[in-house]
Amino acid sequence: MISGLCGAGRVAKVRAMSMLRDVFITGTGAVLPGERIGNDRMEDFIGRIGGRPSAVGRRALRWNGIEGRHYALTPDGQPLHSNASMCADAVRAALDEAGLSLGDLQHLGAAATQGDYLVPGHASAVQAELGAGPLEAFSYQSVCASALMAAKGAWLSVRAGEAEVAAACAGEFSSRWFRPHFYEGAALVDEKGRARIEADFLRFTLSDGAGAVVMEPRPKPEGLSLKVEWIDMTSLAGRFDPCMWAGSTPQARADMTSAWSHAGPAAAHAAGAVALLQDFELLKIVIRAWIGVWLEKVDAGRIVPHQVDHLLCHYSARSLRQEIVGLLESTAAMIPEEKWFTTLADSGNVGSASIWVMLDAFLKSGRAKRGDRVLCIVPESGRAMIGFMMLEIV
């Protein structure tokens, strides 16, 4: 009897797998708020800690190679948008690109490093900003790779026939983390008014914006669509302490009982446990772990480098790209740099939104041709995660 049930279960599973549908990205949208801010005006917007120019800002900009970015606030710190409103605008743009209306949307996945509220989830806020009716809404909170978490949820929902139209969006409002009051009066600032490098470097790396994609079980009638061949996520959190985090001190970040909520917000701020921080020494090690996952996918035949026509790889800095290229050049996994596409220098590192901002710009660049294959890679330094998405232009 048990054997018979198991056999029937296998048949049902095979049938279900055979019914899985192809899924296509039929629309993309990107939102970059306000005017483009050059390097000489950055601190006019994010502010000067202790009223002094940053001691590491110029070095950070040389390291990351960013020449312009966008902020969702005014120079006096007043918000122009919320994270949720930028995401909602990106979803609207993607739906419009797909030739769809808000009423067609059935599944919404929303990603962010940090939404506008601690509770409830980011997707609820995005849905409310959209003014959308009842639908499935899923919140994904991590760092950069959360965009592909939301995309995988949307992809699987359409693929399984649970939804006809699904959107995945991601947004960041990083600049609000970088205003002086996040640091002043905290252990992150020394007696000379200088912020610790773990905090100050990020102020010159991250910026604001949102992006979105819309998925359907068929390509749109006119123009280009992107068939989603597969999306893979690999987390290596079991091997590493947090590399980029907010909510704990640098010394105690691996001890979950020391998180900010146990001490309370005032004590946590004083200890330097509220600001966004990064361990750059650990990052150098994590990069090698990301490359290890990439190499494993090449060895397994999941990625065939010579069959990739375009590579959209998210990285936070030009120097990290150089590090990645240096590690790959002597391997069979290297994809020639002339196939790489990036928006980092022009519009900055927009965290989880970066891959959708990049994909939207790529499709508008004239480089996309039917039949080409596009590999998207999103490494995340939060706690060592990396995501891959393979697309075919149709």
Secondary structure, 3 states (H helix, E strand, C coil): CHHHHHHHHHHHHHHHHHCCCCCEEEEEEEECCCCCEEHHHHHHHHCCHHHCCCCCHHHHHHHHCCCEECCCECCCCCECCCHHHHHHHHHHHHHHHHCCCHHHCCEEEEEECCCCCCCCCHHHHHHHHHCCCCCEEEEEECCCCHHHHHHHHHHHHHHCCCCCCEEEEEEEEHHHHHCHHHCCCCCCECCCCCECHHHHHHHCCECEEEEEEEEECCCCCCCCCEEEEEEEEEECCCCCCCCEECCCCCCCCCCHHHCHHHHCHHHHHHCCCCCCEECHHHHHHHHHHHHHHHHHHHHCCCCCHHHCCEEEECCCCHHHHHHHHHHHCCCCCCCCHHHECCCHHHHCECHHHHHHHHHHHHHHCCCCCCCCEEEEEEEECCCCEEEEEEEEEC
